[in-house]
Amino acid sequence: MSPPKENVSLLYKLYCLTVMTLVAATYTVALRYTRTVGAELYFSTTAVCITEVIKLFLSVGILARESGSLARLITSLKENVFGSPKELLKLSVPSLVYAVQNNMAFVALSNLDAAVYQVTYQLKIPCTALCTVLMLNRTLSKMQWFSVFMLCGGVILVQWKPAQATKVQVEQNPWLGFGAISIAVLCSGFAGVYFEKVLKSSDTSLWVRNIQMYLSGIVVTLVGVYVSDGAQVVEKGFFYGYTCFVWLVIFLASVGGLYTSVVVKYTDNIMKGFSAAAAIVLSTVASVILFGLQITITFTLGALLVCVSIYLYGLPRQDTTKIQPSETKSSKERLVAV
């Protein structure tokens, strides 16, 4: 999974993006299967926690292969992980921010109509681009900004589901919902770009960084299990409802998480967003074949916008996948490079 050389080739970047897209699409299809084909209900909070544990062990295994010997692996873990509490604390930030994001997204979904939620939550795509410009001192061309917003619109159309009338009246607070979705969008952009900045600001191994983040992630997810499903987990067991398909979903999520970190390391968070959008389109097409899902006009238009936006963003331009040194440009000049 690691590149053979420090200067990563375009082919390797394309390989990582392709694998991440295919794994994410397969994960989505498998997850839909567990929810629609009669799989026994399981605790999603425990599944997330186990995913973090598997990613941790996979990262340790890859680091062991890079180290070449058990002694070097132990030395690396002592120096960079257990002997560096400051670095552990630094990598705990994304885990905590993602936890806040997930909770705010739940609050927003409870206080907004589903259609409004779908539209507003996709603002995380341009928010990520904005954080990339402001936090990493990069510039995006007008065409790239246009493609980012086109991607946002395409994802909205792909995931669009018409509102259905219901006799059940649920009390909602739109102001609370919009406030929560705003926080969730900002957290999504900040956490991804923060992790990218940490990865690219030092020569520390990607897998060491992953280990540091997954350790804190396990702690955060365990807290989530206790808060959300603590009583039920004690009563029914940590692995209640787990089937082979549930384990497949967990494994795919783990592998997808590792490839996501590779994509962030060697490309950027914006490209990760384009890859995720492509995965949504592929998983929906696969669902048409496997589950008889009906293709709609909005999905077709959205898929077209996603494909066009990927093409436009990939047009020849200057390299924006590396952190640029601080310059004296104003924020306005960095937001749109003429």
Buried (B, 14 or more C-beta within 10 A) or exposed (E): BBBEEEEBEEEBBEBBBEBBBBBBBBBBBBBBBBEEEEBEEBBBBBBBBBBBBBBBEBBBEBBBEBBEEEEEBEEBBEEBBEEBEEBBEBBBBBBBBBBBBBBBBEBBBBBBEEEBBBBBBBBBBBBBBBBBBBBBBBBBBEEBBBBBBBBBBBBBBBBBEEEEEEEEEEEEEEEBBBBBBBBBBBBBBBBBBBBBBBBBEEEBBBBBBBBBBBBBBBBBBBBBBEEBBEEBBEEBEEBBBBEEBBBBBBBBBBBBBBBBBBBBBBBBBBBBBBBBBBBBBBBBBBBEEBEEBEEBEBBEBBBBBBBBBBEBBEEEEEEBBEBBEEEEEEEEEBBEBE
